[in-house]
Amino acid sequence: MPPKRKAATANDTAIIQRKLRIAKKKQTTALNKTFNEKCRHWFEKYTDDDNRELISPDGCQAFFNDIGVSLESVLPMIIGYKMKSIRMGYITWEEWLNTMKSDLYFEDDDRFSLAVLDWERSIMNDEEEYKQFYLFTFNYAKSNGQKSMDIETATALWHIILEAKYPIVKSFIEFVQVVKPVKVINKDQWSSMLDFCKAVPEDLQNYDSTSSWPVLFDDYVEWRQSL
């Protein structure tokens, strides 16, 4: 007769489970290391020779070209938003790595390009996320160290972010460019712009001058009504 097998004890089971956990952890660590190395190689394709921890504007432009993103579209702003970048035209290694490891493991241009289009659809179709994205762009796009955004940047962003959804933006941009009522756009004016677009139709029919809009919006309505 074959010898009887010794029944597994609770201690034996615990040892086996511990070994499996260790093996799984080693496997995960190895996969993460491989991914990080690939990600780092991809990142350094766009960095400057004198700073391998940062992608500067030239590198960002090359990256956007590689993934088929036009600089004239909203997509560069969406990428900055999803990467939680703090400065337009720059991507740090930490921002890059955290983004590439989120949700899916991105390792090439094609997969990332598809994700960007998904991000765009999600943001543009979700009112709350769209608002968060819009508010994000103020600190992201204004000049470093400044409290306000220059008119040229503000109007360019309103054009690519708001105009397709809110027709009133076109005439508002014309107003600030032709009349030149302000030299910069402050945070309150920027934030109020989205609320104004949602609340006031192109024909201005329900505009309430007694509401607490920034003066810039009252001036715009007065200008429109004088035409």
C-alpha positions in Angstrom: 0.0 0.0 0.0 1.3 3.5 -0.8 2.2 5.6 2.2 -0.5 7.9 3.5 -0.1 11.6 2.8 0.2 13.8 5.8 -2.8 16.1 6.1 -2.0 19.7 5.5 -2.2 21.7 8.7 -3.4 25.3 9.1 0.3 26.3 9.4 1.1 24.6 6.1 -1.7 26.4 4.4 -0.5 29.8 5.8 3.0 29.1 4.6 1.8 28.3 1.1 -0.4 31.4 1.0 2.6 33.5 2.1 4.8 32.1 -0.6 2.1 32.8 -3.2 1.8 36.4 -2.0 5.6 36.8 -2.1 5.8 35.4 -5.6 2.9 37.6 -6.8 4.5 40.7 -5.3 7.8 39.8 -7.0 6.0 39.4 -10.3 4.2 42.7 -9.9 7.4 44.5 -9.0 9.2 43.0 -12.1 6.3 44.1 -14.3 6.3 47.6 -12.8 10.0 47.9 -13.3 9.7 46.9 -16.9 6.9 49.3 -17.5 8.7 52.2 -15.8 11.7 51.6 -17.9 9.6 51.6 -21.1 7.8 54.7 -19.9 11.0 56.5 -19.1 12.5 55.7 -22.5 9.3 57.1 -24.1 9.4 60.2 -21.9 13.1 61.0 -22.6 12.3 60.9 -26.3 10.9 64.4 -25.8 13.0 65.9 -23.0 15.8 68.4 -23.5 19.4 67.1 -23.3 20.1 69.4 -20.3 17.0 68.4 -18.3 15.8 64.8 -18.5 13.1 65.3 -15.9 11.0 67.8 -17.9 9.4 68.0 -21.3 9.5 71.6 -22.5 7.3 73.3 -25.1 9.3 72.0 -28.1 9.1 68.5 -26.7 5.4 68.8 -26.0 4.9 69.9 -29.6 6.8 66.8 -30.9 4.7 64.6 -28.5 1.4 66.0 -29.7 2.5 65.6 -33.3 3.4 62.0 -32.7 -0.1 61.2 -31.2 -1.9 63.2 -33.9 -3.0 66.1 -31.7 -3.4 69.6 -33.2 -2.1 72.5 -31.2 -5.1 74.4 -32.4 -7.5 72.0 -30.8 -8.8 71.5 -27.2 -6.9 68.3 -26.9 -3.6 69.7 -25.6 -5.6 71.3 -22.8 -7.4 68.1 -22.0 -4.1 66.2 -21.8 -2.8 68.8 -19.4 -5.9 68.4 -17.3 -5.8 64.6 -17.2 -2.0 64.8 -16.4 -2.8 67.2 -13.6 0.0 69.4 -15.0 0.7 72.7 -13.3 2.1 74.7 -16.3 1.0 74.7 -19.9 3.6 73.5 -22.3 5.5 71.5 -19.7 5.2 67.9 -18.5 7.3 66.6 -15.6 8.4 63.0 -15.2 6.1 62.5 -12.2 3.1 63.9 -14.2 3.9 61.7 -17.1 4.5 58.5 -15.1 1.4 58.9 -13.0 -0.8 59.4 -16.1 0.6 56.5 -18.0 0.0 54.2 -15.0 -3.6 55.4 -14.4 -6.5 53.2 -15.6 -4.5 51.6 -18.4 -0.8 51.1 -18.8 0.2 53.2 -21.8 3.3 52.2 -23.6 2.9 53.6 -27.1 1.5 56.5 -29.1 -1.5 54.6 -30.5 -3.0 53.5 -27.2 -2.5 57.0 -25.7 -4.1 58.6 -28.8 -7.3 56.5 -28.3 -7.4 57.4 -24.6 -7.2 61.1 -25.4 -10.3 60.9 -27.7 -12.1 59.0 -24.8 -11.1 61.8 -22.4 -12.5 64.4 -24.8 -15.8 62.6 -25.2 -16.1 62.1 -21.4 -15.3 65.7 -20.5 -17.4 67.4 -23.2 -20.4 65.2 -22.3 -20.2 65.5 -18.5 -21.4 68.9 -17.4 -19.6 68.7 -14.0 -16.3 67.5 -15.4 -16.5 70.0 -18.2 -16.8 72.7 -15.6 -13.8 71.4 -13.6 -11.8 71.2 -16.8 -12.7 74.8 -17.7 -11.8 76.1 -14.3 -8.5 74.1 -14.3 -7.4 75.9 -17.5 -7.1 79.3 -15.8 -4.2 78.4 -13.5 -2.8 76.1 -16.1 -2.6 78.6 -18.9 -1.9 81.9 -17.3 1.7 83.1 -17.1 3.7 81.7 -14.3 3.6 84.0 -11.2 0.7 86.2 -12.6 -2.7 86.4 -11.0 -4.5 87.2 -14.3 -4.5 85.8 -17.8 -3.6 88.0 -20.8 -6.4 88.7 -23.3 -4.8 86.8 -26.2 -4.6 83.6 -24.2 -8.1 84.0 -22.8 -9.8 84.6 -26.1 -7.9 81.7 -27.8 -9.0 79.3 -25.0 -12.6 80.6 -25.1 -12.6 79.9 -28.8 -11.4 76.3 -28.5 -13.2 75.4 -25.2 -16.5 77.3 -25.2 -17.4 78.6 -28.6 -18.6 75.3 -30.1 -21.0 74.8 -27.2 -22.1 78.4 -26.6 -22.6 80.6 -29.7 -22.6 83.8 -27.6 -18.8 83.4 -27.1 -18.1 84.5 -30.6 -19.5 88.0 -30.1 -18.0 88.2 -26.6 -14.5 87.6 -28.1 -15.2 90.2 -30.7 -16.2 92.6 -27.9 -13.0 92.2 -25.9 -10.8 92.4 -29.0 -12.5 95.4 -30.6 -13.6 97.5 -27.6 -10.6 96.4 -25.4 -12.4 97.0 -22.1 -9.8 95.2 -20.1 -6.1 94.3 -20.5 -6.3 91.0 -18.6 -8.9 88.5 -17.5 -8.9 87.8 -13.7 -10.0 84.6 -12.1 -13.5 85.8 -11.2 -14.2 86.9 -14.8 -12.8 83.6 -16.1 -15.0 81.6 -13.8 -18.1 83.7 -14.5 -17.7 83.3 -18.2 -18.9 79.7 -18.2 -21.9 80.6 -16.0 -22.7 83.5 -18.2 -22.7 81.3 -21.3 -25.0 78.8 -19.6 -27.4 81.4 -18.3 -27.6 83.9 -21.2 -28.7 83.0 -24.7 -27.2 84.5 -27.9 -30.1 87.0 -28.2 -29.6 88.2 -24.6 -33.3 87.9 -23.9 -33.1 86.8 -20.3 -30.0 88.9 -19.3 -30.6 90.5 -15.9 -28.5 93.6 -15.3 -29.3 93.5 -11.6 -27.6 90.1 -11.2 -24.1 90.1 -9.7 -22.2 89.6 -13.0 -18.7 91.2 -13.2 -18.8 94.6 -14.8 -17.2 93.2 -17.9 -20.4 91.3 -18.8 -22.6 94.3 -18.2 -20.3 96.3 -20.6 -20.6 93.5 -23.2 -24.4 93.5 -23.1 -24.5 97.3 -23.4 -22.1 97.1 -26.4 -24.3 94.4 -28.0 -27.5 96.4 -27.5 -25.9 99.5 -29.0 -25.0 97.8 -32.3 
